[in-house]
């Protein structure tokens, strides 16, 4: 099988372009004709001018940006609501999208659906684009016959979480710049300023104060063992990166982050907001509670909280309801547990979960603002520490030299 780039005229008389997988040009022509297209140009991708191995690989392994996925989902929902058949709307989306990875995925989805796969089965084959949550909700929508409604909720989740991530990134952008500038300043002072004064202090016979000794030791270490420091840093970074890819590493990392001041509460509130919104949608879509918790465990984005979900799911399977197992689970605030318990008793658990979502959406916004407000003083303390260290390291010996010169 090979990929063929095509240009064709659709039923509306417009020129469309895309990629189709086929064994030959004739087969590609037949597939396009079956879609109601009149091919005007078909070129095997490997022979396309300017194409190369890496660009073809990228079409299948590259990531899809969040705005592209949101646009795809919105267009999918709109055409589905308009009564456009699945195959036809996928063909339209294939021609319209500018994302090579997404276009390649849609092409494969069309072929899979033609061969009898469900929409869920077709999307599940592309985990680099469609998350576990995305696929599971499509499956629930297919089972309940409410795919458009499920797509509405998916759009909300994707947009909401993208906004939270953007807010956190914006809050951390300034601190990253300041920390980088402090690091550069520290390096310059240590390698260019300290050595000049170090020679003066050595020849003076002064007993150097502790800050100056530390600065000279750091300079000497950096000058003589820089290659070992770089190698050691590389080994540590690679080791941590590898370790954090393991299940145990993810658990240790996420447990540590949840225990941090300021950042930890923000992560917990974000997780609670995601838990409530996704759980509510899954329940409304007809997904069983145990299966919903399994999906949440895989999609919550935090290994420590996922482990808590696994314990809750085990106890629910024993017939203990939802709220009681949550009481013994770590990281779940009393308010969440109490509201879920009220929802269970009244039969309005979906409504209660929606209220929890609204509450924690506001809490996340406040927490992000609190993080932004707290970063300023922390950076000021860091800046004062760096400036103060070098001031003591340089000016304390200079003061001693002045005193000696005055006595003579």
C-alpha positions as CSV (number, residue, x, y, z in Angstrom):
1,X,0.0,0.0,0.0
2,X,1.2,3.5,-0.8
3,X,-0.1,7.1,-0.2
4,X,-1.4,9.0,-3.2
5,X,-1.8,12.8,-3.3
6,X,-4.8,13.8,-5.3
7,X,-6.7,16.7,-6.7
8,X,-10.3,16.1,-7.6
9,X,-13.6,17.8,-8.3
10,X,-16.4,17.2,-5.8
11,X,-20.1,17.0,-6.3
12,X,-20.4,20.8,-5.8
13,X,-18.0,21.5,-8.6
14,X,-15.2,22.6,-6.3
15,X,-11.6,21.4,-6.4
16,X,-10.4,19.5,-3.4
17,X,-7.1,17.8,-2.5
18,X,-6.0,15.1,-0.1
19,X,-4.2,11.8,0.5
20,X,-5.6,8.4,-0.2
21,X,-4.0,5.0,0.6
22,X,-4.1,2.5,-2.2
23,X,-2.1,-0.3,-3.9
24,X,-2.0,1.5,-7.3
25,X,-3.0,4.6,-9.1
26,X,-5.9,2.8,-10.6
27,X,-7.1,1.7,-7.2
28,X,-6.7,5.2,-5.9
29,X,-8.8,6.4,-8.9
30,X,-11.5,3.9,-8.0
31,X,-11.6,4.8,-4.3
32,X,-12.0,8.5,-5.2
33,X,-14.7,7.8,-7.7
34,X,-16.5,5.8,-5.0
35,X,-16.4,8.9,-2.8
36,X,-18.2,10.9,-5.5
37,X,-15.0,12.7,-6.6
38,X,-13.8,13.2,-10.2
39,X,-9.9,12.8,-10.0
40,X,-8.0,15.3,-12.0
41,X,-4.5,14.5,-10.7
42,X,-3.1,11.6,-8.7
43,X,0.6,11.4,-7.7
44,X,2.2,8.7,-5.5
45,X,3.5,10.6,-2.5
46,X,7.1,9.3,-2.8
47,X,7.3,10.7,-6.3
48,X,5.8,14.1,-5.4
49,X,8.2,16.9,-6.0
50,X,9.8,18.2,-2.9
51,X,8.6,15.3,-0.7
52,X,11.0,13.3,1.4
53,X,11.1,10.5,3.9
54,X,10.9,12.7,7.0
55,X,7.9,14.7,5.7
56,X,6.0,11.4,5.0
57,X,6.9,10.0,8.4
58,X,5.7,13.3,10.0
59,X,2.2,12.8,8.5
60,X,1.8,9.7,10.6
61,X,3.8,10.5,13.8
62,X,3.5,14.2,14.1
63,X,1.2,15.7,16.8
64,X,-2.0,17.6,16.2
65,X,-2.3,21.0,17.8
66,X,-5.2,21.6,20.2
67,X,-6.9,24.3,18.0
68,X,-6.8,21.9,15.0
69,X,-8.4,19.1,17.1
70,X,-11.1,21.5,18.3
71,X,-11.8,22.7,14.8
72,X,-12.0,19.1,13.5
73,X,-14.5,18.2,16.3
74,X,-16.6,21.3,15.8
75,X,-16.9,20.7,12.0
76,X,-17.6,17.0,12.7
77,X,-20.4,17.9,15.1
78,X,-21.9,20.6,12.8
79,X,-22.1,18.3,9.7
80,X,-23.4,15.4,11.8
81,X,-26.2,17.7,13.1
82,X,-26.9,18.6,9.5
83,X,-27.5,15.0,8.7
84,X,-24.3,14.4,6.6
85,X,-23.3,10.7,6.5
86,X,-20.2,9.8,8.4
87,X,-18.1,8.8,5.4
88,X,-19.1,11.9,3.5
89,X,-18.3,14.3,6.3
90,X,-14.9,12.6,6.9
91,X,-14.1,13.0,3.2
92,X,-14.9,16.7,3.5
93,X,-12.8,17.1,6.6
94,X,-10.0,15.2,4.9
95,X,-10.0,17.7,2.1
96,X,-10.3,20.7,4.4
97,X,-7.7,20.1,7.1
98,X,-4.2,21.5,6.7
99,X,-2.7,19.3,9.4
100,X,-0.8,16.4,7.7
101,X,-1.0,14.0,10.7
102,X,-4.7,14.7,11.0
103,X,-5.3,14.3,7.3
104,X,-3.5,11.0,7.3
105,X,-5.5,9.8,10.3
106,X,-8.8,10.8,8.6
107,X,-7.8,8.9,5.4
108,X,-7.2,5.8,7.4
109,X,-10.4,6.2,9.4
110,X,-12.4,6.4,6.1
111,X,-10.9,3.2,4.9
112,X,-11.5,1.4,8.3
113,X,-15.1,2.6,8.4
114,X,-15.6,1.3,4.8
115,X,-14.4,-2.0,6.0
116,X,-17.0,-2.2,8.7
117,X,-15.3,-0.5,11.7
118,X,-17.2,1.7,14.0
119,X,-16.3,5.4,14.5
120,X,-14.8,4.4,18.0
121,X,-12.7,1.6,16.5
122,X,-11.4,3.9,13.7
123,X,-10.4,6.7,16.1
124,X,-8.9,4.3,18.6
125,X,-6.2,3.4,16.1
126,X,-4.7,6.9,16.4
127,X,-3.9,7.4,20.1
128,X,-1.3,10.1,19.2
129,X,-4.3,12.3,18.0
130,X,-7.4,11.0,19.8
131,X,-7.0,10.5,23.5
132,X,-8.4,7.6,25.5
133,X,-11.1,10.0,26.8
134,X,-12.0,11.1,23.3
135,X,-12.4,7.6,22.0
136,X,-14.3,6.3,25.0
137,X,-16.8,9.2,24.8
138,X,-17.3,8.5,21.1
139,X,-18.0,4.9,22.0
140,X,-20.6,5.9,24.6
141,X,-22.2,8.3,22.1
142,X,-22.4,5.5,19.5
143,X,-24.0,3.1,22.0
144,X,-26.5,5.7,23.3
145,X,-27.1,7.2,19.8
146,X,-26.0,10.7,21.1
147,X,-22.8,11.3,19.2
148,X,-23.5,15.0,18.5
149,X,-24.2,15.6,22.2
150,X,-21.0,13.8,23.2
151,X,-19.0,15.9,20.7
152,X,-20.5,19.1,22.3
153,X,-19.1,18.0,25.7
154,X,-15.8,16.9,24.2
155,X,-15.4,20.4,22.7
156,X,-16.1,21.9,26.1
157,X,-13.5,19.7,27.8
158,X,-10.8,20.3,25.2
159,X,-11.3,24.1,25.2
160,X,-11.6,24.4,29.0
161,X,-8.4,22.4,29.6
162,X,-6.5,24.2,26.9
163,X,-7.5,27.5,28.6
164,X,-6.3,26.3,32.0
165,X,-3.0,25.2,30.5
166,X,-2.6,28.5,28.7
167,X,-3.3,30.4,32.0
168,X,-0.7,28.4,33.8
169,X,1.9,28.8,31.0
170,X,1.2,32.6,31.0
171,X,1.7,32.7,34.8
172,X,5.0,30.9,34.5
173,X,6.3,32.7,31.5
174,X,7.7,35.7,33.4
175,X,9.3,33.6,36.2
176,X,11.1,31.5,33.6
177,X,12.6,34.6,32.0
178,X,13.7,36.0,35.3
179,X,15.2,32.7,36.5
180,X,17.1,32.4,33.2
181,X,18.4,35.9,33.5
182,X,19.5,35.2,37.1
183,X,21.3,32.1,36.0
184,X,23.1,34.0,33.2
185,X,24.0,36.8,35.6
186,X,25.3,34.3,38.2
187,X,27.4,32.6,35.6
188,X,28.9,35.8,34.3
189,X,29.7,37.1,37.8
190,X,31.2,33.8,38.8
191,X,33.4,33.4,35.7
192,X,34.4,37.0,34.8
193,X,34.1,39.2,37.9
194,X,35.1,36.9,40.8
195,X,38.5,35.7,39.2
196,X,39.6,39.4,38.9
197,X,39.1,40.1,42.6
198,X,40.3,36.6,43.6
199,X,43.9,37.4,42.4
200,X,43.9,40.6,44.3
201,X,42.7,38.9,47.5
202,X,45.2,36.1,47.2
203,X,48.2,38.4,47.0
204,X,47.0,40.5,49.9
205,X,47.3,37.7,52.4
206,X,43.8,38.4,53.8
207,X,41.8,35.7,55.6
208,X,38.9,35.5,53.2
209,X,35.3,35.5,54.5
210,X,33.1,32.5,53.9
211,X,31.1,34.0,51.0
212,X,34.3,34.8,49.1
213,X,35.7,31.3,49.8
214,X,32.5,29.7,48.4
215,X,32.6,31.9,45.3
216,X,36.2,31.0,44.6
217,X,35.5,27.4,45.2
218,X,32.6,27.5,42.7
219,X,34.8,29.3,40.2
220,X,37.6,26.8,40.6
221,X,35.3,23.9,40.2
222,X,33.6,25.4,37.1
223,X,37.0,26.2,35.5
224,X,38.7,22.8,36.2
225,X,35.8,20.4,36.0
226,X,33.3,22.0,33.6
227,X,33.2,18.9,31.4
228,X,32.4,16.6,34.4
229,X,29.6,19.0,35.5
230,X,28.0,19.0,32.0
231,X,28.3,15.2,31.8
232,X,26.9,14.7,35.3
233,X,24.0,17.1,34.6
234,X,23.3,15.2,31.3
235,X,23.3,11.8,33.1
236,X,21.0,13.1,35.9
237,X,18.6,14.7,33.4
238,X,18.5,11.6,31.2
239,X,18.1,9.3,34.3
240,X,15.2,11.4,35.7
241,X,13.6,11.6,32.2
242,X,13.8,7.8,31.9
243,X,12.7,7.1,35.4
244,X,9.7,9.5,35.1
245,X,8.5,7.5,32.1
246,X,8.0,4.4,34.4
247,X,4.8,3.9,36.4
248,X,6.7,4.2,39.7
249,X,8.5,7.3,38.5
250,X,5.3,9.0,37.5
251,X,3.8,8.2,40.9
252,X,6.8,9.6,42.8
253,X,6.9,12.7,40.6
254,X,3.2,13.5,40.8
255,X,3.0,12.8,44.6
256,X,5.9,15.2,45.1
257,X,4.2,17.9,42.9
258,X,0.9,17.5,44.8
259,X,2.8,18.1,48.1
260,X,4.4,21.4,47.0
261,X,3.0,24.6,48.4
262,X,1.1,26.9,46.0
263,X,1.6,24.6,43.0
264,X,0.2,21.5,44.8
265,X,-3.2,23.0,45.6
266,X,-3.5,24.3,42.0
267,X,-2.9,20.8,40.6
268,X,-5.4,19.2,43.0
269,X,-8.1,21.7,42.1
270,X,-7.4,21.2,38.4
271,X,-7.7,17.5,38.9
272,X,-11.0,17.8,40.8
273,X,-12.4,20.0,38.1
274,X,-11.4,17.5,35.4
275,X,-12.7,14.6,37.5
276,X,-16.2,16.2,38.0
277,X,-16.7,17.4,34.4
278,X,-15.5,14.1,32.8
279,X,-17.4,11.9,35.3
280,X,-20.6,13.9,34.7
281,X,-20.3,13.6,31.0
282,X,-19.6,9.9,31.1
283,X,-22.5,9.3,33.4
284,X,-24.9,11.3,31.2
285,X,-23.6,9.4,28.2
286,X,-24.6,6.1,29.8
287,X,-21.1,4.8,30.6
288,X,-21.2,2.5,33.7
289,X,-19.6,3.8,36.9
290,X,-16.8,1.3,37.0
291,X,-15.9,1.9,33.4
292,X,-16.1,5.6,33.9
293,X,-13.6,5.4,36.8
294,X,-11.3,3.3,34.6
295,X,-11.4,6.0,31.9
296,X,-10.8,8.7,34.6
297,X,-7.8,6.8,35.9
298,X,-6.2,6.9,32.5
299,X,-7.2,10.5,31.6
300,X,-6.9,12.5,34.9
301,X,-3.3,13.4,34.1
302,X,-1.8,12.6,37.5
303,X,-0.5,9.2,38.5
304,X,-1.0,9.7,42.2
305,X,-4.7,10.6,41.8
306,X,-5.1,7.8,39.2
307,X,-3.9,5.3,41.8
308,X,-6.6,6.6,44.2
309,X,-9.2,6.0,41.4
310,X,-8.0,2.5,41.1
311,X,-8.7,1.8,44.8
312,X,-12.1,3.5,44.6
313,X,-13.0,1.4,41.5
314,X,-12.0,-1.8,43.4
315,X,-14.3,-0.9,46.3
316,X,-17.2,0.1,44.0
317,X,-17.0,-3.3,42.3
318,X,-17.6,-4.8,45.8
319,X,-20.9,-2.9,45.8
320,X,-20.1,0.0,48.2
321,X,-21.5,2.9,46.1
322,X,-19.3,6.0,45.1
323,X,-19.2,8.3,48.0
324,X,-18.1,5.8,50.7
325,X,-15.0,4.6,48.8
326,X,-14.1,8.3,48.0
327,X,-14.0,9.0,51.8
328,X,-11.0,6.7,52.2
329,X,-9.3,7.9,49.0
330,X,-6.5,10.4,49.2
331,X,-6.7,13.9,47.6
332,X,-10.5,14.1,47.5
333,X,-11.7,17.1,49.5
334,X,-14.7,16.7,51.9
335,X,-16.8,19.0,49.8
336,X,-16.5,16.8,46.7
337,X,-17.4,13.6,48.7
338,X,-20.3,15.3,50.5
339,X,-21.8,16.6,47.2
340,X,-21.5,13.3,45.5
341,X,-23.1,11.6,48.5
342,X,-26.0,14.0,48.3
343,X,-26.3,13.4,44.6
344,X,-26.4,9.6,45.2
345,X,-29.1,10.0,47.8
346,X,-31.2,12.3,45.6
347,X,-30.6,10.7,42.3
348,X,-29.1,13.9,40.9
349,X,-25.5,13.0,40.8
350,X,-25.0,14.5,37.4
351,X,-26.3,17.9,38.6
352,X,-24.0,17.7,41.7
353,X,-21.0,16.9,39.5
354,X,-21.8,19.9,37.3
355,X,-21.9,22.1,40.4
356,X,-18.5,20.7,41.6
357,X,-17.1,21.4,38.1
358,X,-18.3,25.1,38.3
359,X,-16.9,25.5,41.8
360,X,-13.5,24.1,40.9
361,X,-13.3,26.0,37.6
362,X,-13.5,29.2,39.7
363,X,-11.1,27.7,42.3
364,X,-8.5,27.0,39.5
365,X,-8.8,30.6,38.2
366,X,-8.2,31.9,41.8
367,X,-5.3,29.5,42.3
368,X,-3.7,30.6,39.0
369,X,-4.0,34.2,40.1
370,X,-2.6,33.3,43.5
371,X,0.4,31.5,41.9
372,X,1.0,34.7,39.8
373,X,0.8,36.9,42.9
374,X,3.1,34.6,44.9
375,X,5.8,34.3,42.2
376,X,6.7,38.0,42.4
377,X,7.9,38.0,46.1
378,X,9.7,34.6,45.6
379,X,11.6,36.0,42.6
380,X,12.5,39.1,44.6
381,X,13.9,36.9,47.4
382,X,15.9,34.9,44.8
383,X,17.3,38.1,43.2
384,X,18.2,39.5,46.6
385,X,20.0,36.3,47.5
386,X,22.1,36.3,44.3
387,X,23.0,40.0,44.6
388,X,23.6,39.7,48.3
389,X,25.9,36.7,47.9
390,X,28.2,38.4,45.4
391,X,28.1,41.7,47.3
392,X,29.4,39.9,50.4
393,X,31.9,37.8,48.4
394,X,33.5,40.9,46.8
395,X,32.9,43.8,49.1
396,X,33.7,42.2,52.5
397,X,37.4,41.5,51.4
398,X,37.5,44.9,49.8
399,X,36.5,46.5,53.1
400,X,39.3,44.6,54.9
401,X,41.8,45.8,52.3
402,X,40.6,49.3,52.9
403,X,41.1,49.0,56.6
404,X,44.6,47.7,56.1
405,X,45.5,50.5,53.7
406,X,44.1,53.1,56.2
407,X,46.3,51.7,59.1
408,X,49.4,52.0,56.9
